Amino acid sequence: RLRSAENYWVPVLTQRMVSIYRAARSVFGDALVLPGSTNIVICSVNPLQRDPAVSVERLLERRIAARLVSPAFIQYLYRNDRFSQVARILETGSAPENTDARPICYQYTAVLWLSKFYPAMTRMDFSGIAARAVQPALRDWLGFGVSLVLLTLIRSRPALRRALFMGLTGLLGMLVETTLILHYQVKNGVLFQDLGVLLMSFMAGLTMGAIAMGPEARAQCNGALSRFSIAGLVLVLSFIPLGVWIAYRSNTGAGMGLMETSVLLAASGFLVAGVFAYASKSRSSHQQDLIAPLYSADVIGGCIGSVAGTLFLIPILGLAATSIWMIPFAILAALLA
């Protein structure tokens, strides 16, 4: 059952229903939608009966006592104009198929909710965006080239460079955390189960990262290639194998258990805290002037990663592609380091 509109489907609602319908057809073989204020989706591995006379005959033969369902009601469900119209929309509509690895309906549902406050959002066509997003290689590399030029200009301003470096790390940490938790949820069929354990694992990783890099962060470094500088570089580049592993697990369709997901979340937290300690290294006598911008940059980067990941990257590109997108971000952060 899916909440719907009885008389008119706005474009986003249409895309969500087409996406669900295509997903159901790909798994079960046949699917049927009975429209109303709540759409009833019926799926079967065998061809479904669409003749109301057959259903009426079965209802009478089995003597099922129902308060709502009656022969007249069944005739109305299958023979009203809306039923045939919806069937045509579902067969001819265009929308990406909803899957665990690419939960596009998450975005459609979010936009439907937001349209209560911003009605113009109901006209947004995300299926077109999704179709263009799967082949953006040229545009990605062009954007990466422009980023390199900007980095060259930013490197001459240490404070701005340090803040951008920390912002990219916060973004990476949030993307990893979001993809891991969502992957765990869809593969285990739960929404909030074990969520406290998963978040605790990330926070534990933050603690371990701060402890591991704390003494080194207070030490004075001599030379650009000091042991501490190399450690900071290794930390931010470690997001690359982490993203590749998540992408691999998502592509294979294998589920990750609580232990594996918790370990990966702890590793992500360790990297974020370690990079924060590295970025806060300074010979300045006023440490508070350094920490406040870094913490702000970390929070802003995490906020951008959360919004971009949940509303755009994961629904449009999927979990695997979103994890691969961590690679250019990690490279940019490494160049800043």
N, C-alpha and C positions, 0 to 999 in steps of 0.2 A: 504494500500500500504506500502511495506517495501523495502527499498533499499537492493539490493542483488548483486550477480555476475551471469552473464548470462551463463557462461560455466562451472565453477567449484566452488563448495561450500567447503570452508575450514572447518575443524571440528567445530570451534566455530560458524561459520555462520549456519552450519547444525543444531547444538544444539539449536540455537536461533529459527530457523524456526520450528523445531520439538516441542519446548516448546510452541510457539505461536499456532501452529496447534492443539496440545493437549488441550490447553486452550479453543480454539474456538470450538472444538468438544464437550468438556464437557458442554459448555453453550448452543450452538445452535443445536447440534445434528449432523449436517453435515457441512463440510468445504471443500473448493476446492482452490488449489493454482495454479495460472497461472504463470509459471516461466519466468523470463527475467532479465534485468538489474534492474528492479523494480518488485518485486513479487506482484501480485494482489491476495489478500485473499478474497474469497467469502464465506459467511456464511449464513445458513438458518435453520429455525426450521423444514423445510420440506426437503425431499431428493432433492439434486441438480441434474440438468440435465447435463450429461456428454457426450451426443451424439451431435456432432457438427451439424449434419443434422437437428436436431430439432431447434437449435438456428438459423441456416441459414434460415429455413422456417419461423420462427417468425420474423426475420429481414426483409424478403421480404414481408411478409403479412402486417406488420405495416408500411412499406414504410418509414423507418427511414433513413434520409439523413445524412450520416457520412463521414468525410474525410478520416479516417483511417480504421474504422471497415467495412469490406466487407466480402462476403461469403468466399472468398479465405483466408482472414486473420483469420476468425473463424476456418476454417478447419485446418490451420497451428497451431493455438494455442492449439487445442485439440488433434492433431494427430502427432505432432513432437516427436521425441525420448525423448527429455528432459522432456516433460510433464509426460510420463509414468514412467520415471526414478525418477523424483521428488516425484511422488505419492508413489512409493515403499519406498523411503527414509523416507518420513513422516510417513508411516505406521509402518516401522520396526525400526526407529531411537529411541534412548534412551536419554531422557532429562527430567528433572523435569518440571511439568506443571507450567506455569507462573501464579501467582495469586497476588492479592493485598497484602496479608500478606507475600508472599514469592516471591518478584519480581526478579527472577533469570535472566530474560532477561536484566535487568539493568546491570548486570555484563557482560553478553555476549556482549552487545553493547559497553561497556567500553573497553573490551579486543579487540574487532574489531577495535576500534579507535586507541588504543595503538599499535596494530600490524602494523600500518603504520610506526611506529618508531622502533618497536621491532618485526620483522616478525615471530620469533620463537614462539610468544605467540599464533599464530593461531592454534598451535598443542596441546594446553592445553585442557585437558578433564575435565571440571568442573562438568559434570554429575556424574562421578565417585566420585569426592570429595564430592558432595552433598549427594550421597547415603551413603557414610561412615560417613558423619557428623551428620546424624540424630540419630545415636546410639553410641555416644562417652562417655557414662556414666563412664565406667571403666577408660578410658584415662583421663577424666576430674578430677575424684577424685584422680588419681595418680598425675596429675599435681598440684592439690590443696595441696596434701601432700608434694610434693617437695617445693612448695611455702612456706609452713609453716616452713620447715627446713631453707630455705633461710632467712625467716623473723627472725628466732632465731639468725642468724648470723648478720643480719643487725641492729637489735635492740641495739647492743653494740656500734653503731656509730650514734649518734644523728643527725648529719647533713645529712647523707645519708638516715636515716630513715625518717626525715622530708621531704626531697625532694621526696622520693618514695611515701610517703603519699599524697603529693600534686599532684604528677603525676597521681596516681590512681584516685584522685578526678576529675582532669581535664578530664581524660578518661571517667569517669562516666557521667560528665556533657555533654560531646560531644555526647555520645551514647544516652542519654535522648533527647537532642535537635534534633539529627538526626532522631531518630525513630518517635518523635512527629511530626516534620515537614513533613516527608515522609508519615506518616499515614494520616495527614490532607490533603495532596495533592492527594493521591490515592483515598481517600473516597469522596472528593469533586470534583474530576475531573479537578483540576487546577494545574499549575506548579508554577506560580509566584504571583498569586492573594493572597493578604493579607500577603505576605512574610515579608514586612516591619513591619507590626503590630506584627507578630510572633517573629521576631528578637528583636523588641523593648521590647516585654514582657520579654524575657530572660535578656536583659540588665537592665530592671527595677528591676528584681529580684536580679541581681548582686548588684545594688545600695542599695536595701533594706537590703540585707544580710550584706553588709559592714557597714551600719549604725547600724544595730542591734547588731553586734558583735564588733564594733569599741571600745566603752568604756571599754568593758570587756577585749578586747585584750590588752589594755594598762595597765590594772590592774595587779599587781603581785599576783601570785597564791601561796597558801600555802597548800601543801599536794597533793598527787597523785589523790585523789578523790574530788578535789575542785569542786565547782559548775561550773566553767568554763570548766574544763576537761570533766565533764559529758556532758556539752552542746556540746562540740566538738564531743564527741562520738555519741550523739543523732543525730547530723547533718549528719554525714557520714552514719549512719545506716538508716537514713530516705530515702536514695536512694533505699532501699529494697522495702518498700511498694509502692514507686513511680514506680519502674520497674514492680512489680506485677500488679499494676493497668493498666499500659500500655499493658502488656501481656494479661490481661483479656479483655480489650476493643478490642484488635486485634483479639483474638480468637473468640469472639462473633460475629465479623463482623460488629459491630456497629460503625458508624462514630462519630467522636468527632467534635463538632462545634468550631467556632472561640473562643468563650468565654472559654470553657473547655480547649482547647489546649493552649490558652494564659496563663491561670492560672497555668497549669502544667509546662509550660516553665518558668514562673516567679518563681515557687517553685524550679525548678532545678537551676536557677541562684542564688536564695537566698542561697541554700545549698552550691554551689561552693564558693561564696564570703564569707559565714560564715566560711567554713572550711579553707579558705585562711587566714582569720583573726585569727583563732585558731592556725594554723600552724606557723604564724608569731610571736606568743607570745614568747618572749625571754627576759632574763635579760641582754643581751648583750648591751653594750653602742654604738656599731656600727650597727645600724639597717639596714643600706644599705648592709652590708655583709650577712645579712640574707634574705632580700627581693629579691635580684637579683636571687639567686639559686631557690627560691620558684616560682618566676614568670616564670623562664625558665622551671622548672619542670611542671608547670601548662600548658604552651604552648606545650611542647613536649607531655605530656599526651593527650592533646586535639587533637594534630595532629595524634597520633597513633589511638585514638578513631575514628577520622573521616575516616582515610584510612581503618582501620580494619572493621568499621561498614558498610561503603558504598560499599566496594569492596568484602568483604568476609562474615561477620556475617549476615547482613540483606539479601543479595541475596541467600546465601546458607541455612541458618537456618530459615530465616523469621523474621518478626517484633516481634512476641511473644517470640520466643526462644532467640532472641538477648536481649530482655528486661529481661528475666530470668537470662541471663548470667551476669547481673549487680549484682546479689546477691553475688557470690563468690568474685567479685572485692570489693564490699562494706565491706564484712567480712574481707578481707585482710587489707583494709584500717583501719578498726576498730581495728584490732590486732596491727597495727602500732601505732595507737593513744594510 
